[in-house]
Structure formats: structure tokens, C-alpha cells
Amino acid sequence: PRHPYTQALMAAVPIPDPERERAKPPVELEGDLPSPMNPPSGCVFRTRCPLATEYCGKEIPVLEDKTGAGHWVACHYVEREEKLN
């Protein structure tokens, strides 16, 4: 997964090994869940995305392969997220 919100959701999935599950850092998503009936403007995941900025509410990100390796993502800030890790 390339989108930061998707990464956070996947990190929240429980690990079947109790010791590894207890050792992993907790994932805390803040903000409101996007409404499928009334989605927010711009990127629909911006209300819970840790990288969201004001620009994310103005412009819908284009789905593109930003790495050239077949990893498609619609996020304005994927490159910024990779530099943070």
C-alpha cells in the first residue's frame, strides 16, 4: 500500500501472534470517517490522513504510478511520506 491512510488501516490489522501484537506500536487514526453519501472535497481520505494539508481538500489526486514499479496511488504527498520513514 502506498497511500498513508491505507498504510494506517493495514497497520491496525491484528497479528495472530500475541507477543508480536503486543509489541507493535498502536495505530491511532484521528478525524472523521469519510461519508460515502457525502464525501469530502478533494481527496476523500483527507479527513483521516496524517499527511493531509489544505491542498488535499481543494484538488482530487490523480491515480498514477509514482515509482515506475507498478505501485499506483492517488496521493499528493506520497513522496513526502517516504522521506519521513
Phi and psi restraints in degrees (range 20) as a CNS / XPLOR table:
assign (resid 1 and name C) (resid 2 and name N)
       (resid 2 and name CA) (resid 2 and name C) 1.0 -108.4 20.0 2
assign (resid 2 and name N) (resid 2 and name CA)
       (resid 2 and name C) (resid 3 and name N) 1.0 -32.1 20.0 2
assign (resid 2 and name C) (resid 3 and name N)
       (resid 3 and name CA) (resid 3 and name C) 1.0 -71.9 20.0 2
assign (resid 3 and name N) (resid 3 and name CA)
       (resid 3 and name C) (resid 4 and name N) 1.0 134.3 20.0 2
assign (resid 3 and name C) (resid 4 and name N)
       (resid 4 and name CA) (resid 4 and name C) 1.0 -58.7 20.0 2
assign (resid 4 and name N) (resid 4 and name CA)
       (resid 4 and name C) (resid 5 and name N) 1.0 -35.4 20.0 2
assign (resid 4 and name C) (resid 5 and name N)
       (resid 5 and name CA) (resid 5 and name C) 1.0 -67.8 20.0 2
assign (resid 5 and name N) (resid 5 and name CA)
       (resid 5 and name C) (resid 6 and name N) 1.0 -40.3 20.0 2
assign (resid 5 and name C) (resid 6 and name N)
       (resid 6 and name CA) (resid 6 and name C) 1.0 -64.1 20.0 2
assign (resid 6 and name N) (resid 6 and name CA)
       (resid 6 and name C) (resid 7 and name N) 1.0 -40.7 20.0 2
assign (resid 6 and name C) (resid 7 and name N)
       (resid 7 and name CA) (resid 7 and name C) 1.0 -61.0 20.0 2
assign (resid 7 and name N) (resid 7 and name CA)
       (resid 7 and name C) (resid 8 and name N) 1.0 -40.8 20.0 2
assign (resid 7 and name C) (resid 8 and name N)
       (resid 8 and name CA) (resid 8 and name C) 1.0 -65.9 20.0 2
assign (resid 8 and name N) (resid 8 and name CA)
       (resid 8 and name C) (resid 9 and name N) 1.0 -40.5 20.0 2
assign (resid 8 and name C) (resid 9 and name N)
       (resid 9 and name CA) (resid 9 and name C) 1.0 -63.6 20.0 2
assign (resid 9 and name N) (resid 9 and name CA)
       (resid 9 and name C) (resid 10 and name N) 1.0 -43.5 20.0 2
assign (resid 9 and name C) (resid 10 and name N)
       (resid 10 and name CA) (resid 10 and name C) 1.0 -67.5 20.0 2
assign (resid 10 and name N) (resid 10 and name CA)
       (resid 10 and name C) (resid 11 and name N) 1.0 -33.6 20.0 2
assign (resid 10 and name C) (resid 11 and name N)
       (resid 11 and name CA) (resid 11 and name C) 1.0 -68.0 20.0 2
assign (resid 11 and name N) (resid 11 and name CA)
       (resid 11 and name C) (resid 12 and name N) 1.0 -22.5 20.0 2
assign (resid 11 and name C) (resid 12 and name N)
       (resid 12 and name CA) (resid 12 and name C) 1.0 -81.3 20.0 2
assign (resid 12 and name N) (resid 12 and name CA)
       (resid 12 and name C) (resid 13 and name N) 1.0 -10.4 20.0 2
assign (resid 12 and name C) (resid 13 and name N)
       (resid 13 and name CA) (resid 13 and name C) 1.0 -68.8 20.0 2
assign (resid 13 and name N) (resid 13 and name CA)
       (resid 13 and name C) (resid 14 and name N) 1.0 129.9 20.0 2
assign (resid 13 and name C) (resid 14 and name N)
       (resid 14 and name CA) (resid 14 and name C) 1.0 -64.3 20.0 2
assign (resid 14 and name N) (resid 14 and name CA)
       (resid 14 and name C) (resid 15 and name N) 1.0 144.8 20.0 2
assign (resid 14 and name C) (resid 15 and name N)
       (resid 15 and name CA) (resid 15 and name C) 1.0 -94.5 20.0 2
assign (resid 15 and name N) (resid 15 and name CA)
       (resid 15 and name C) (resid 16 and name N) 1.0 132.9 20.0 2
assign (resid 15 and name C) (resid 16 and name N)
       (resid 16 and name CA) (resid 16 and name C) 1.0 -66.2 20.0 2
assign (resid 16 and name N) (resid 16 and name CA)
       (resid 16 and name C) (resid 17 and name N) 1.0 -15.1 20.0 2
assign (resid 16 and name C) (resid 17 and name N)
       (resid 17 and name CA) (resid 17 and name C) 1.0 -87.9 20.0 2
assign (resid 17 and name N) (resid 17 and name CA)
       (resid 17 and name C) (resid 18 and name N) 1.0 113.1 20.0 2
assign (resid 17 and name C) (resid 18 and name N)
       (resid 18 and name CA) (resid 18 and name C) 1.0 -58.6 20.0 2
assign (resid 18 and name N) (resid 18 and name CA)
       (resid 18 and name C) (resid 19 and name N) 1.0 -36.9 20.0 2
assign (resid 18 and name C) (resid 19 and name N)
       (resid 19 and name CA) (resid 19 and name C) 1.0 -67.1 20.0 2
assign (resid 19 and name N) (resid 19 and name CA)
       (resid 19 and name C) (resid 20 and name N) 1.0 -44.5 20.0 2
assign (resid 19 and name C) (resid 20 and name N)
       (resid 20 and name CA) (resid 20 and name C) 1.0 -66.8 20.0 2
assign (resid 20 and name N) (resid 20 and name CA)
       (resid 20 and name C) (resid 21 and name N) 1.0 -36.9 20.0 2
assign (resid 20 and name C) (resid 21 and name N)
       (resid 21 and name CA) (resid 21 and name C) 1.0 -62.8 20.0 2
assign (resid 21 and name N) (resid 21 and name CA)
       (resid 21 and name C) (resid 22 and name N) 1.0 -43.1 20.0 2
assign (resid 21 and name C) (resid 22 and name N)
       (resid 22 and name CA) (resid 22 and name C) 1.0 -67.9 20.0 2
assign (resid 22 and name N) (resid 22 and name CA)
       (resid 22 and name C) (resid 23 and name N) 1.0 -29.9 20.0 2
assign (resid 22 and name C) (resid 23 and name N)
       (resid 23 and name CA) (resid 23 and name C) 1.0 -80.8 20.0 2
assign (resid 23 and name N) (resid 23 and name CA)
       (resid 23 and name C) (resid 24 and name N) 1.0 -21.8 20.0 2
assign (resid 23 and name C) (resid 24 and name N)
       (resid 24 and name CA) (resid 24 and name C) 1.0 -75.4 20.0 2
assign (resid 24 and name N) (resid 24 and name CA)
       (resid 24 and name C) (resid 25 and name N) 1.0 146.5 20.0 2
assign (resid 24 and name C) (resid 25 and name N)
       (resid 25 and name CA) (resid 25 and name C) 1.0 -67.9 20.0 2
assign (resid 25 and name N) (resid 25 and name CA)
       (resid 25 and name C) (resid 26 and name N) 1.0 145.4 20.0 2
assign (resid 25 and name C) (resid 26 and name N)
       (resid 26 and name CA) (resid 26 and name C) 1.0 -69.0 20.0 2
assign (resid 26 and name N) (resid 26 and name CA)
       (resid 26 and name C) (resid 27 and name N) 1.0 147.2 20.0 2
assign (resid 26 and name C) (resid 27 and name N)
       (resid 27 and name CA) (resid 27 and name C) 1.0 -106.6 20.0 2
assign (resid 27 and name N) (resid 27 and name CA)
       (resid 27 and name C) (resid 28 and name N) 1.0 121.2 20.0 2
assign (resid 27 and name C) (resid 28 and name N)
       (resid 28 and name CA) (resid 28 and name C) 1.0 -119.8 20.0 2
assign (resid 28 and name N) (resid 28 and name CA)
       (resid 28 and name C) (resid 29 and name N) 1.0 110.4 20.0 2
assign (resid 28 and name C) (resid 29 and name N)
       (resid 29 and name CA) (resid 29 and name C) 1.0 -94.3 20.0 2
assign (resid 29 and name N) (resid 29 and name CA)
       (resid 29 and name C) (resid 30 and name N) 1.0 128.0 20.0 2
assign (resid 29 and name C) (resid 30 and name N)
       (resid 30 and name CA) (resid 30 and name C) 1.0 -104.1 20.0 2
assign (resid 30 and name N) (resid 30 and name CA)
       (resid 30 and name C) (resid 31 and name N) 1.0 163.6 20.0 2
assign (resid 30 and name C) (resid 31 and name N)
       (resid 31 and name CA) (resid 31 and name C) 1.0 95.1 20.0 2
assign (resid 31 and name N) (resid 31 and name CA)
       (resid 31 and name C) (resid 32 and name N) 1.0 177.2 20.0 2
assign (resid 31 and name C) (resid 32 and name N)
       (resid 32 and name CA) (resid 32 and name C) 1.0 -89.6 20.0 2
assign (resid 32 and name N) (resid 32 and name CA)
       (resid 32 and name C) (resid 33 and name N) 1.0 145.9 20.0 2
assign (resid 32 and name C) (resid 33 and name N)
       (resid 33 and name CA) (resid 33 and name C) 1.0 -64.9 20.0 2
assign (resid 33 and name N) (resid 33 and name CA)
       (resid 33 and name C) (resid 34 and name N) 1.0 138.0 20.0 2
assign (resid 33 and name C) (resid 34 and name N)
       (resid 34 and name CA) (resid 34 and name C) 1.0 -67.6 20.0 2
assign (resid 34 and name N) (resid 34 and name CA)
       (resid 34 and name C) (resid 35 and name N) 1.0 136.2 20.0 2
assign (resid 34 and name C) (resid 35 and name N)
       (resid 35 and name CA) (resid 35 and name C) 1.0 -83.2 20.0 2
assign (resid 35 and name N) (resid 35 and name CA)
       (resid 35 and name C) (resid 36 and name N) 1.0 126.4 20.0 2
assign (resid 35 and name C) (resid 36 and name N)
       (resid 36 and name CA) (resid 36 and name C) 1.0 -70.3 20.0 2
assign (resid 36 and name N) (resid 36 and name CA)
       (resid 36 and name C) (resid 37 and name N) 1.0 -23.2 20.0 2
assign (resid 36 and name C) (resid 37 and name N)
       (resid 37 and name CA) (resid 37 and name C) 1.0 -82.7 20.0 2
assign (resid 37 and name N) (resid 37 and name CA)
       (resid 37 and name C) (resid 38 and name N) 1.0 -30.2 20.0 2
assign (resid 37 and name C) (resid 38 and name N)
       (resid 38 and name CA) (resid 38 and name C) 1.0 -140.3 20.0 2
assign (resid 38 and name N) (resid 38 and name CA)
       (resid 38 and name C) (resid 39 and name N) 1.0 72.0 20.0 2
assign (resid 38 and name C) (resid 39 and name N)
       (resid 39 and name CA) (resid 39 and name C) 1.0 -65.2 20.0 2
assign (resid 39 and name N) (resid 39 and name CA)
       (resid 39 and name C) (resid 40 and name N) 1.0 149.8 20.0 2
assign (resid 39 and name C) (resid 40 and name N)
       (resid 40 and name CA) (resid 40 and name C) 1.0 -68.2 20.0 2
assign (resid 40 and name N) (resid 40 and name CA)
       (resid 40 and name C) (resid 41 and name N) 1.0 162.4 20.0 2
assign (resid 40 and name C) (resid 41 and name N)
       (resid 41 and name CA) (resid 41 and name C) 1.0 -69.5 20.0 2
assign (resid 41 and name N) (resid 41 and name CA)
       (resid 41 and name C) (resid 42 and name N) 1.0 161.3 20.0 2
assign (resid 41 and name C) (resid 42 and name N)
       (resid 42 and name CA) (resid 42 and name C) 1.0 66.8 20.0 2
assign (resid 42 and name N) (resid 42 and name CA)
       (resid 42 and name C) (resid 43 and name N) 1.0 -135.8 20.0 2
assign (resid 42 and name C) (resid 43 and name N)
       (resid 43 and name CA) (resid 43 and name C) 1.0 -71.6 20.0 2
assign (resid 43 and name N) (resid 43 and name CA)
       (resid 43 and name C) (resid 44 and name N) 1.0 123.8 20.0 2
assign (resid 43 and name C) (resid 44 and name N)
       (resid 44 and name CA) (resid 44 and name C) 1.0 -68.7 20.0 2
assign (resid 44 and name N) (resid 44 and name CA)
       (resid 44 and name C) (resid 45 and name N) 1.0 -15.1 20.0 2
assign (resid 44 and name C) (resid 45 and name N)
       (resid 45 and name CA) (resid 45 and name C) 1.0 -96.1 20.0 2
assign (resid 45 and name N) (resid 45 and name CA)
       (resid 45 and name C) (resid 46 and name N) 1.0 1.4 20.0 2
assign (resid 45 and name C) (resid 46 and name N)
       (resid 46 and name CA) (resid 46 and name C) 1.0 -63.5 20.0 2
assign (resid 46 and name N) (resid 46 and name CA)
       (resid 46 and name C) (resid 47 and name N) 1.0 -23.9 20.0 2
assign (resid 46 and name C) (resid 47 and name N)
       (resid 47 and name CA) (resid 47 and name C) 1.0 -69.6 20.0 2
assign (resid 47 and name N) (resid 47 and name CA)
       (resid 47 and name C) (resid 48 and name N) 1.0 -16.6 20.0 2
assign (resid 47 and name C) (resid 48 and name N)
       (resid 48 and name CA) (resid 48 and name C) 1.0 -127.0 20.0 2
assign (resid 48 and name N) (resid 48 and name CA)
       (resid 48 and name C) (resid 49 and name N) 1.0 3.2 20.0 2
assign (resid 48 and name C) (resid 49 and name N)
       (resid 49 and name CA) (resid 49 and name C) 1.0 -83.1 20.0 2
assign (resid 49 and name N) (resid 49 and name CA)
       (resid 49 and name C) (resid 50 and name N) 1.0 131.1 20.0 2
assign (resid 49 and name C) (resid 50 and name N)
       (resid 50 and name CA) (resid 50 and name C) 1.0 -69.8 20.0 2
assign (resid 50 and name N) (resid 50 and name CA)
       (resid 50 and name C) (resid 51 and name N) 1.0 -15.4 20.0 2
assign (resid 50 and name C) (resid 51 and name N)
       (resid 51 and name CA) (resid 51 and name C) 1.0 -102.6 20.0 2
assign (resid 51 and name N) (resid 51 and name CA)
       (resid 51 and name C) (resid 52 and name N) 1.0 -0.3 20.0 2
assign (resid 51 and name C) (resid 52 and name N)
       (resid 52 and name CA) (resid 52 and name C) 1.0 -62.5 20.0 2
assign (resid 52 and name N) (resid 52 and name CA)
       (resid 52 and name C) (resid 53 and name N) 1.0 139.9 20.0 2
assign (resid 52 and name C) (resid 53 and name N)
       (resid 53 and name CA) (resid 53 and name C) 1.0 -125.7 20.0 2
assign (resid 53 and name N) (resid 53 and name CA)
       (resid 53 and name C) (resid 54 and name N) 1.0 179.8 20.0 2
assign (resid 53 and name C) (resid 54 and name N)
       (resid 54 and name CA) (resid 54 and name C) 1.0 -59.8 20.0 2
assign (resid 54 and name N) (resid 54 and name CA)
       (resid 54 and name C) (resid 55 and name N) 1.0 -35.7 20.0 2
assign (resid 54 and name C) (resid 55 and name N)
       (resid 55 and name CA) (resid 55 and name C) 1.0 -59.9 20.0 2
assign (resid 55 and name N) (resid 55 and name CA)
       (resid 55 and name C) (resid 56 and name N) 1.0 -34.8 20.0 2
assign (resid 55 and name C) (resid 56 and name N)
       (resid 56 and name CA) (resid 56 and name C) 1.0 -60.9 20.0 2
assign (resid 56 and name N) (resid 56 and name CA)
       (resid 56 and name C) (resid 57 and name N) 1.0 -27.4 20.0 2
assign (resid 56 and name C) (resid 57 and name N)
       (resid 57 and name CA) (resid 57 and name C) 1.0 -82.3 20.0 2
assign (resid 57 and name N) (resid 57 and name CA)
       (resid 57 and name C) (resid 58 and name N) 1.0 -12.3 20.0 2
assign (resid 57 and name C) (resid 58 and name N)
       (resid 58 and name CA) (resid 58 and name C) 1.0 -101.1 20.0 2
assign (resid 58 and name N) (resid 58 and name CA)
       (resid 58 and name C) (resid 59 and name N) 1.0 -31.6 20.0 2
assign (resid 58 and name C) (resid 59 and name N)
       (resid 59 and name CA) (resid 59 and name C) 1.0 -127.0 20.0 2
assign (resid 59 and name N) (resid 59 and name CA)
       (resid 59 and name C) (resid 60 and name N) 1.0 127.8 20.0 2
assign (resid 59 and name C) (resid 60 and name N)
       (resid 60 and name CA) (resid 60 and name C) 1.0 -74.9 20.0 2
assign (resid 60 and name N) (resid 60 and name CA)
       (resid 60 and name C) (resid 61 and name N) 1.0 124.9 20.0 2
assign (resid 60 and name C) (resid 61 and name N)
       (resid 61 and name CA) (resid 61 and name C) 1.0 -69.5 20.0 2
assign (resid 61 and name N) (resid 61 and name CA)
       (resid 61 and name C) (resid 62 and name N) 1.0 146.5 20.0 2
assign (resid 61 and name C) (resid 62 and name N)
       (resid 62 and name CA) (resid 62 and name C) 1.0 -87.0 20.0 2
assign (resid 62 and name N) (resid 62 and name CA)
       (resid 62 and name C) (resid 63 and name N) 1.0 137.0 20.0 2
assign (resid 62 and name C) (resid 63 and name N)
       (resid 63 and name CA) (resid 63 and name C) 1.0 -73.4 20.0 2
assign (resid 63 and name N) (resid 63 and name CA)
       (resid 63 and name C) (resid 64 and name N) 1.0 118.0 20.0 2
assign (resid 63 and name C) (resid 64 and name N)
       (resid 64 and name CA) (resid 64 and name C) 1.0 -150.6 20.0 2
assign (resid 64 and name N) (resid 64 and name CA)
       (resid 64 and name C) (resid 65 and name N) 1.0 160.8 20.0 2
assign (resid 64 and name C) (resid 65 and name N)
       (resid 65 and name CA) (resid 65 and name C) 1.0 -91.3 20.0 2
assign (resid 65 and name N) (resid 65 and name CA)
       (resid 65 and name C) (resid 66 and name N) 1.0 92.2 20.0 2
assign (resid 65 and name C) (resid 66 and name N)
       (resid 66 and name CA) (resid 66 and name C) 1.0 -77.1 20.0 2
assign (resid 66 and name N) (resid 66 and name CA)
       (resid 66 and name C) (resid 67 and name N) 1.0 -14.4 20.0 2
assign (resid 66 and name C) (resid 67 and name N)
       (resid 67 and name CA) (resid 67 and name C) 1.0 -101.9 20.0 2
assign (resid 67 and name N) (resid 67 and name CA)
       (resid 67 and name C) (resid 68 and name N) 1.0 -18.3 20.0 2
assign (resid 67 and name C) (resid 68 and name N)
       (resid 68 and name CA) (resid 68 and name C) 1.0 78.9 20.0 2
assign (resid 68 and name N) (resid 68 and name CA)
       (resid 68 and name C) (resid 69 and name N) 1.0 9.5 20.0 2
assign (resid 68 and name C) (resid 69 and name N)
       (resid 69 and name CA) (resid 69 and name C) 1.0 -114.6 20.0 2
assign (resid 69 and name N) (resid 69 and name CA)
       (resid 69 and name C) (resid 70 and name N) 1.0 18.6 20.0 2
assign (resid 69 and name C) (resid 70 and name N)
       (resid 70 and name CA) (resid 70 and name C) 1.0 81.3 20.0 2
assign (resid 70 and name N) (resid 70 and name CA)
       (resid 70 and name C) (resid 71 and name N) 1.0 18.7 20.0 2
assign (resid 70 and name C) (resid 71 and name N)
       (resid 71 and name CA) (resid 71 and name C) 1.0 -103.0 20.0 2
assign (resid 71 and name N) (resid 71 and name CA)
       (resid 71 and name C) (resid 72 and name N) 1.0 89.9 20.0 2
assign (resid 71 and name C) (resid 72 and name N)
       (resid 72 and name CA) (resid 72 and name C) 1.0 -81.0 20.0 2
assign (resid 72 and name N) (resid 72 and name CA)
       (resid 72 and name C) (resid 73 and name N) 1.0 140.0 20.0 2
assign (resid 72 and name C) (resid 73 and name N)
       (resid 73 and name CA) (resid 73 and name C) 1.0 -154.0 20.0 2
assign (resid 73 and name N) (resid 73 and name CA)
       (resid 73 and name C) (resid 74 and name N) 1.0 147.8 20.0 2
assign (resid 73 and name C) (resid 74 and name N)
       (resid 74 and name CA) (resid 74 and name C) 1.0 -114.7 20.0 2
assign (resid 74 and name N) (resid 74 and name CA)
       (resid 74 and name C) (resid 75 and name N) 1.0 87.8 20.0 2
assign (resid 74 and name C) (resid 75 and name N)
       (resid 75 and name CA) (resid 75 and name C) 1.0 -152.9 20.0 2
assign (resid 75 and name N) (resid 75 and name CA)
       (resid 75 and name C) (resid 76 and name N) 1.0 134.9 20.0 2
assign (resid 75 and name C) (resid 76 and name N)
       (resid 76 and name CA) (resid 76 and name C) 1.0 -72.4 20.0 2
assign (resid 76 and name N) (resid 76 and name CA)
       (resid 76 and name C) (resid 77 and name N) 1.0 -23.6 20.0 2
assign (resid 76 and name C) (resid 77 and name N)
       (resid 77 and name CA) (resid 77 and name C) 1.0 -122.8 20.0 2
assign (resid 77 and name N) (resid 77 and name CA)
       (resid 77 and name C) (resid 78 and name N) 1.0 24.5 20.0 2
assign (resid 77 and name C) (resid 78 and name N)
       (resid 78 and name CA) (resid 78 and name C) 1.0 -57.1 20.0 2
assign (resid 78 and name N) (resid 78 and name CA)
       (resid 78 and name C) (resid 79 and name N) 1.0 -42.3 20.0 2
assign (resid 78 and name C) (resid 79 and name N)
       (resid 79 and name CA) (resid 79 and name C) 1.0 -62.5 20.0 2
assign (resid 79 and name N) (resid 79 and name CA)
       (resid 79 and name C) (resid 80 and name N) 1.0 -38.0 20.0 2
assign (resid 79 and name C) (resid 80 and name N)
       (resid 80 and name CA) (resid 80 and name C) 1.0 -65.3 20.0 2
assign (resid 80 and name N) (resid 80 and name CA)
       (resid 80 and name C) (resid 81 and name N) 1.0 -40.4 20.0 2
assign (resid 80 and name C) (resid 81 and name N)
       (resid 81 and name CA) (resid 81 and name C) 1.0 -63.9 20.0 2
assign (resid 81 and name N) (resid 81 and name CA)
       (resid 81 and name C) (resid 82 and name N) 1.0 -41.1 20.0 2
assign (resid 81 and name C) (resid 82 and name N)
       (resid 82 and name CA) (resid 82 and name C) 1.0 -64.1 20.0 2
assign (resid 82 and name N) (resid 82 and name CA)
       (resid 82 and name C) (resid 83 and name N) 1.0 -34.3 20.0 2
assign (resid 82 and name C) (resid 83 and name N)
       (resid 83 and name CA) (resid 83 and name C) 1.0 -72.1 20.0 2
assign (resid 83 and name N) (resid 83 and name CA)
       (resid 83 and name C) (resid 84 and name N) 1.0 -25.8 20.0 2
assign (resid 83 and name C) (resid 84 and name N)
       (resid 84 and name CA) (resid 84 and name C) 1.0 -74.8 20.0 2
assign (resid 84 and name N) (resid 84 and name CA)
       (resid 84 and name C) (resid 85 and name N) 1.0 -27.6 20.0 2
